[in-house]
Amino acid sequence: MPIEISTFSILLVDDHPFYRRGVASAIKDIWESVVVHYASDFVESCEKLSKVNIDIVITEIDLSPQNGIELIKGIKQHYPDIKIIVLTHHKDEDHILKVYNLGVDGYLDKSVNQMELARAINKVLNGERYYSRQNNELVHARIKMFKSLKGDDVYQKLLYHKNYIEIVFLMANGFKNKSIAEILYLSDRTTSVHRSEIYKIIGCQTSLELVLWAIEKGIKNDPELMVRFDKILANKVNVN
């Protein structure tokens, strides 16, 4: 059911005018008094936010000249009371987890039907988060994997990328950069960049410090990761 308020205002951010009009029409079918504003990119969004009162922003991630992630960060910093729903074609884990950890209130695929969009708006404006069932399960499964981590800051930062914890796990179990790249289907360069970022997040200088940290946090022998990489661990002598 729609929320029981007289009106609210939405900023729809997408670079396809036809799609924006379609979303607006779907919303107005349910809430006739809703006020809808439009923006096609980051710059227009910032202009609208500075001039009109907005209750909820519904945005795509792919925007220019700066992407939707930067828009979300800006809204969270300067307009913390505004609710945000991401409505995007992106279905991958990285994007979902990244916006979740930025505090986004909802995440929907662009194939969503009218009623689920309305349900998401309803819940978000009533102070709840709304992620579609599949995305919600993904987020909570990921959080469960990281249950051994202590320290909210490290926990949140490691969640930003799906490979970080796997790299820590594999390093703690003696795998070198080249082997990790092959196991995770990454390039050597990408693996090196990830490892450098992990060092910064954890606050360590050497691989030994990282291994000791992984042991302390229970990552080296994490049961879920042990099961996932059991065959690789069993054949470690051949991988390295």
NORNORRA-V840076 format. One record per residue. N is the residue number from 1. RES is the residue in one letter. PHI is phi in degrees with one decimal (* if undefined). NEAR is the number of other C-alpha atoms within 8 Angstrom. Layout:
# NORNORRA-V840076
n = [N/N]
res = [RES/RES]
phi = [PHI/PHI]
near = [NEAR/NEAR]
This chain:
# NORNORRA-V840076
n = [1/2/3/4/5/6/7/8/9/10/11/12/13/14/15/16/17/18/19/20/21/22/23/24/25/26/27/28/29/30/31/32/33/34/35/36/37/38/39/40/41/42/43/44/45/46/47/48/49/50/51/52/53/54/55/56/57/58/59/60/61/62/63/64/65/66/67/68/69/70/71/72/73/74/75/76/77/78/79/80/81/82/83/84/85/86/87/88/89/90/91/92/93/94/95/96/97/98/99/100/101/102/103/104/105/106/107/108/109/110/111/112/113/114/115/116/117/118/119/120/121/122/123/124/125/126/127/128/129/130/131/132/133/134/135/136/137/138/139/140/141/142/143/144/145/146/147/148/149/150/151/152/153/154/155/156/157/158/159/160/161/162/163/164/165/166/167/168/169/170/171/172/173/174/175/176/177/178/179/180/181/182/183/184/185/186/187/188/189/190/191/192/193/194/195/196/197/198/199/200/201/202/203/204/205/206/207/208/209/210/211/212/213/214/215/216/217/218/219/220/221/222/223/224/225/226/227/228/229/230/231/232/233/234/235/236/237/238/239/240]
res = [M/P/I/E/I/S/T/F/S/I/L/L/V/D/D/H/P/F/Y/R/R/G/V/A/S/A/I/K/D/I/W/E/S/V/V/V/H/Y/A/S/D/F/V/E/S/C/E/K/L/S/K/V/N/I/D/I/V/I/T/E/I/D/L/S/P/Q/N/G/I/E/L/I/K/G/I/K/Q/H/Y/P/D/I/K/I/I/V/L/T/H/H/K/D/E/D/H/I/L/K/V/Y/N/L/G/V/D/G/Y/L/D/K/S/V/N/Q/M/E/L/A/R/A/I/N/K/V/L/N/G/E/R/Y/Y/S/R/Q/N/N/E/L/V/H/A/R/I/K/M/F/K/S/L/K/G/D/D/V/Y/Q/K/L/L/Y/H/K/N/Y/I/E/I/V/F/L/M/A/N/G/F/K/N/K/S/I/A/E/I/L/Y/L/S/D/R/T/T/S/V/H/R/S/E/I/Y/K/I/I/G/C/Q/T/S/L/E/L/V/L/W/A/I/E/K/G/I/K/N/D/P/E/L/M/V/R/F/D/K/I/L/A/N/K/V/N/V/N]
phi = [*/-64.4/-68.8/-90.0/-133.1/-70.1/-163.8/-153.1/-118.0/-124.4/-110.2/-94.7/-117.2/-163.8/-88.8/-112.5/-55.6/-62.5/-66.4/-57.8/-64.4/-65.5/-65.4/-60.8/-62.5/-63.4/-70.7/-68.4/-63.3/-101.1/-117.0/-62.1/-90.5/-62.2/-101.4/-112.4/-112.4/-126.9/-149.6/-102.2/-155.9/-60.0/-63.6/-61.3/-62.5/-62.8/-63.6/-64.7/-62.8/-80.9/-110.6/-128.1/-82.8/-120.6/-93.5/-146.8/-106.8/-113.6/-134.3/-79.8/-84.1/-80.7/-129.5/-142.5/-73.9/-119.5/-78.3/-64.3/-63.0/-66.9/-63.7/-60.1/-60.3/-65.5/-64.5/-61.9/-78.7/-101.0/-134.2/-61.6/-84.7/-76.4/-81.8/-131.7/-120.0/-89.4/-121.5/-143.2/-87.5/-73.0/-119.1/-78.2/-61.2/-58.5/-65.8/-61.9/-68.3/-64.2/-70.9/-59.7/-78.0/-85.2/91.6/-63.2/-81.6/-151.9/-143.3/-132.4/-80.6/-67.3/-83.7/-59.6/-87.5/-60.5/-69.5/-71.7/-60.8/-63.8/-62.5/-64.0/-61.0/-58.0/-67.8/-63.7/-70.6/-98.1/86.9/-106.9/-95.7/-134.6/-120.3/-55.3/-52.4/-63.7/-67.6/-64.2/-64.4/-61.7/-60.0/-71.0/-65.4/-68.2/-63.0/-61.1/-61.0/-93.7/-62.6/-78.2/-77.4/-117.6/101.8/-58.9/-63.8/-63.7/-54.7/-65.5/-67.8/-68.2/-69.1/-63.6/-136.1/-66.3/-92.4/-60.1/-68.3/-65.2/-64.6/-59.7/-58.5/-67.7/-62.1/-63.4/-99.2/91.2/-85.0/-90.1/-55.3/-62.8/-66.6/-61.9/-60.6/-67.2/-64.4/-95.3/58.0/-117.2/-79.5/-59.1/-64.5/-60.8/-62.3/-63.6/-63.4/-59.8/-63.1/-62.6/-65.5/-62.9/-56.6/-65.1/-63.8/-75.2/87.5/-111.8/-109.9/-130.0/-65.7/-63.2/-62.6/-63.6/-62.5/-62.5/-64.9/-64.4/-67.4/-60.3/-85.9/82.6/-78.2/-57.9/-116.5/-58.2/-59.1/-67.8/-71.7/-62.2/-67.6/-62.4/-108.4/-60.4/-68.0/-67.5/-65.6/-66.6/-106.8/-54.3/-62.0/-83.9/-75.3/-78.2]
near = [4/8/7/4/5/5/8/10/12/13/13/13/14/13/8/7/8/6/8/12/8/8/8/10/8/9/12/10/7/8/9/7/8/11/8/9/9/9/13/12/13/14/7/9/14/8/8/10/9/6/6/6/6/11/11/12/13/12/13/11/10/6/13/7/7/9/11/12/8/8/11/11/9/9/10/11/7/6/8/8/6/11/12/12/14/12/12/12/7/6/8/6/8/9/9/12/12/11/10/10/10/8/7/14/13/12/14/12/10/7/5/8/6/8/6/8/10/11/10/12/9/11/11/13/11/7/6/8/10/10/12/8/6/7/10/9/8/9/11/8/8/9/8/7/8/8/7/8/10/8/6/6/6/11/11/9/8/11/12/10/9/9/7/12/8/9/10/14/12/11/12/13/7/6/11/8/9/7/10/14/13/9/7/7/6/10/8/9/6/9/12/9/8/9/10/8/8/11/12/8/9/8/6/9/7/7/8/6/9/14/12/9/8/13/11/7/10/10/12/13/8/8/6/7/10/10/7/6/8/8/6/8/8/6/8/9/5/5/7/7]
